Amino acid sequence: MIIGVPKESEAAFYADAAYAEKGARIAASRTEVFASADAVFQVLAHGANDKTGRADLPLLRRDQVLIGFFRPLGSPETVQETASTGAMGFAVEFMPRITRAQSMDALSSMATVAGYKAVLHAASILPRMFPMLMTAAGTVTPARVLIVGAGVAGLQAIATARRLGAVVSAYDIRPATKEEVRSLGARFVELPLEAADAQDTGGYAKAQDESFYRRQRELLARVVAESDVVITTAMVPGRKAPVLITADMVASMRPGSVIVDLAGERGGNCELTRAYATVVEHGVTIIGEVNLAGSVPYHASQMYARNITAFFLHLMKSGLPQVNLEDEITRETLLTRGGEVVHPRVRQALGLSPLAASAPQRASLGMSEPVKRGGSSDAV
């Protein structure tokens, strides 16, 4: 195993010596890692890494396995650039939400961390305490927290806010989330709206038309105005995040209130959100921080490593370097292969015609030798 350890690893409290103790060899440079490794695991691959991702393209080679976040539907053109290197890319954000893939679901792991941290972030800024307290000065009323979007991040935010003692309400266009919200002790906000096809087959919320979102904003306005903290998590894969909180709605909130917008990277659920920044508008603090999971680096790294390891071992299930395209997990995550973009949804986003079905359903990863579990041909 060859490890390229970035400076951030020290900030996450993983020292070089810890890797060496596990039998890894510390590479002298990033170039050496890519040149020596048959498989490369990244957090943010080209496409998801807007800062330095492009610099990795010349380092990739044909049939080299690349696993990480790619943001394939948000920037499909970068997937085509990765494909041109001949590398075999697997996007972890396309991991199907099925029982067999739970241990490999890095998107859910990072969303869990983000939902947890969003509440703590809001609590540290809000000029009020979350719980109801009986004090010598009388009763302190609890903070009112609204969670918009009851996916993985939203449910973790609900649980965390409840543990801190807040009065929590949550809204989601998917009726199926109602019982999950209530099971965590939060009130489910029911609006007289009917969404057509509220969720896709993967359980994600589907985009609605603008008239739906306009009516949704009108009905949410009162709930937002009554809240001390609003945490928004509503995202649709491959689309700009829907605007659910307008500038007027922000102005209706009490001064000192806080909005944490977890959809900031995709434009934000709040009209006034600025990605990577914290702003104050109408006396309301609006947090558009993008990588909240990165602010809990120790456990976020640990969870991601477990997800990626489980996925890689799944690809190598038989102990042989093969990709089984009959397997749903492998098929759904495979982005690029043999110099082409092979994922149907990404090809559609690029305006490419569907690929003809190939006869062989098992393809070699192109590694120099068979990879056994616990072997030494992979790189992190």
N, C-alpha and C positions, 0 to 999 in steps of 0.2 A: 504494500500500500504506500502510495506516494502522497504526501500532504503538502499543499501550498497554504501556509498559515498566514492570513492577513493580519494587520495590526489590530483589527477589531476583535480578534480572538482573545487578546489580553484584556480588553475592556469587558468581555463576556466571562472572564475568569477561567479561561482555558489556556494554560501555558504550553509552550512547545514541548516541555518535558512530559506532559500528560500524554501527548500523541506518541512520543518516542517510547514511553513505557508500554504502549499497546502494540508496539512493533512497527510503527510507521517511520518512514524516512522523510525528514524535512527537506523539501526542495529549496534550492538557492533562489529560484525565481519562478514567476508564473509561467514563463515560457517553458521551463524545464518540466513543470507539472503536465502541461498539455502535450509536450513532445513525448513524455514517457508513459502516459496513462492511456489505457484502452477505453476507460470509462471515466467521465468527469461529472461530479455532482456539484451543482451550484445552488445558491439561494436564488439569485436573480441572473438569469441568462440574458443574452442580447434580446432586446425588446422590452423586457421588464426593467433592465438596468439602463436608464437613460444617460448616465454619466460616463461609464467606462465599458459598457457592454460591447460596443462596436470594435474595441481594441482586441477582443478575443477572436474575432472572425478569422484573421490570418493564422491563428494558432490551431484552429480546428483542421481535421483531416478526414478523408473519406472513411466511412464506417465507424468512426469514433463515436461512442455513445455519450450523449449529453443529456443530463436530467436536471430539471429545475423549473422555476417559474419563468414563463416566456411572454405573458400577456398576449397570447396569440390572436385573440379577436379584437383587442384594443389597438394593436399595431401589427396587422398581418403581413405588411411589407417586410418587416424585420425577419419574419419566419422564412420568407423567400430568400433573404440574404443568408440565413443560416443554412438553408437547404443547398444553396450554391456551393457550400464548402464540402458537401458530400456526407456531413455528419448525420448521425441518426439521433434526432432529438425527441425527447419525451417531455411533455408538459404536465407537471403535477396538478395544475389547476383544472385539468380535464379528467381528473380521477373520478370514475363513476361512484355515485353515492349508493353503494350496495354493501351488504354485510361483509363480503369477502375483502372489500377494499378499505374497511374502516381503519385498519392499522397503517394504511398508506396515505390517508387523507390529510395532506399537509395544509391544504386550504382551510379546512375546519380547525386544525391545530392553531394556525396563526390567527384565525378569527376569534378563537377562544381567548387567546392572550390579549388581543385588541379590545374585545368587549370588557374584559376585566380591567384593563388599564384605563380605558375611557372613563369608567366610573371614578376610579381613584384620582385621575387627572381633574375631573370636574369637581370632586369633593375638595381637592386642595386649593382650588381657585374660588369656589363659591363662598361668599362672605356669610354663610349660614352653616349650621351643623346639620348633618343628615338625620340623626335620630331624634325622636321625641325624648326630652329629658325632664325630670322633676328636679328642680334646683332650689337653692335658698331664695333665688330671685323669682321663683314661680316656674311655670311650665314652658319649656321651649318646644315650639311646634315642629314637627318633622318636615324635612324638605320634600317637595313633590317632584318626582322624576318621571319623564316621559321617554319611552324607548320606541323609536319608529323603525320597524323592521324586526321581526322575531325569528331571524335565522340563527346560526350558531353564535355570532357575535352578540346579537340582540338578547338571546336567552342567557348568555353568560353575564351580560350587563345587568339584566333583571336580577339574577341571582346575587350578584355582587352588591347592587344598590339595596336590595332587601336585607342582606347581611349587615349593611351599615345602618339600617333602621329607617330608610326612606319610605315614603308612600309611593309606590311604583304603578304606573299605567303603561300599557304597551299597545301598539297598533300594527297590524299587518294586513295586507289585502288578501292573504291566503286564509280562508276560514279554518283550515286544518290546524293552524297554529294556536287557536283559541285555548284549547285544553292544555297545551304546553305552557302557555303564559299563565294560566290560572293555577297550574300545578306548582308554580314557583311562588305563588302568593301575590301575584300582580293582578291588577284589574285590566281586562281586555276592553279596549276602546272599540265600540261597535258603531260604525257609520252606515247610514242608509245608502250604501253604494254596492253595486253588483259588478264585479270584475269578470270579464269574459276570459276564460282560460287563465286563471290567476297564477298557476305555476306550471312549469314544464315537467317533463318526465323525470328530470334529475332532482326535482324538489325545489328548484330556484324560482323566484318570482319572475313572471313574464312582463315585458313592457306593455303598457296600456297607451291609448291615444291621449292627446292633449286635453280633450274635453273631460276625460276621466280625472286626470291630474288636477285640472282647474276646480272641479267639484270637490275633489279630495282636499285641496288646500282650504277651500271655503269651510268645510266641515271640521277640519283639524284646527282652525284658527283659535277657537275658544279653548281647546285643550292646551294648546301651546301657550296661550296667554296666561293660563293658570299654573304653568309649570316653572319651577326654579331651575331645573336642568332638563335639557333635551338632548338625547343621544340618537343620532340618525345612522342607519346602517343599510339603507335601501340601495341596492345595486342590481343591475341587469347585465349579465355577461355580454361583453362586446358592444355595449351601448353607453352613452353618456348617462350619468346618474340623473334620475328624475328630480326636478326641483319641487320639494314638498313644503318648504318654509320660505316665504317671501320676505322681502325687506319690511313690508308693513306688519307682518306677523312678528318679526323680531322687535319692531318698535312697540308692539303691544305688550311685550314681556316686561317684568319688573326690572329696574336697574340692578345690576349685580348678578343677573341670571347668566347661565352658561349653556352654550351649545357645543357639543363635541360631534363633529361631522366626519364619520368614518368613510364617507364616500368622497372625500376631498380630492383624491387623486383622479377621479373620473368626473370632475366638475362640481361635485358637492350636491347634497340634498338641500342645503340652504343657499339661497340666492347670493348671500354676502360672504360665503366661504372663500378663502384664498388658500389653495393647496400649499403645504409646507409652512404655513404662517398662522399666527394667532392675532386676531384683530378685535377691536372693541367698537361696536356700532350701537348707537342708541343706548349706551350703558350696558350692553350685553357682550360678554366675551365669547367669541366664536373661534373654536380651535379646529384648524384644518390640517393638523399633523398627519402625515401619510403613513409612516412606519411605526405605529405604536407597539407592534410586537417587538421591534428592535429595541425598545426601551426596557424590555425585560429579557436581556440577552441570554442569561444563563439558562433559563427554562425554555425559552423559545428555540435556542440552539439544540438543546437536548431533545425536544419534541420533534423538530424538523429532522434531526439525524435519525431518529427512530423511524419516522415515516419513510424517509428515502432508503434507508437500509432494508426495510420490509419490502419496499417496491422493487429494489434491485434484486433481492433474493427471490422475489416472485418471478422476475424475468428469467432468472437462472434456476428456476424451480427444479429442473431435472439435473442440474449440475453441468449442463452443456450450454455453450454460448448461442442460444437460439431465441428468436422472438416468435411466439405463437400467436398468429393473427386470428385464430379461432377463439382466443380468450378475450373477453370483453374489456378487462382492465388494460391489457396490452394494446388492443386495437384502439380504444378510446383515447389513450394518452400519446400514441405515436404521432408525431408531427411531421418529421422529415425523414426521408430514406432514399438512398440512391440518387441524390442530387435533386429530388423533387419534394414539394409539399404534398403530403399524402393524406392529411386529415381533411375529411369532406367539408366540415364547416369553415375551415380556414381557406380551403380552395374556393368555396363559394364567396367568402368575403373578398378574395382577391379577383373574383370574376373568372376563375379558371373552370374549365369543364371537368366533370367527375372523371376519376381514373377508372379505366376498365378493370374489372375484377381479375386478379391474377390466379393462375392455377395453384401454385404452391402456397400453402398457408403457413409454412414455417420458414423463417429466414435466418441465416446466420448473422450474428452481430459483427462478424468480421474481425474478431479478436485474434491475437497472435497464437493463443493457446487456450484450451478449455479452462473455464473459470470454475473453481470449486468453492463451495461455501467457506467463508473465512479465508479465501485465497488472497493473492497479492497483485491482482491486475487492475484494481479499481483505484480511483483517486477521489478524494473529498475536497 
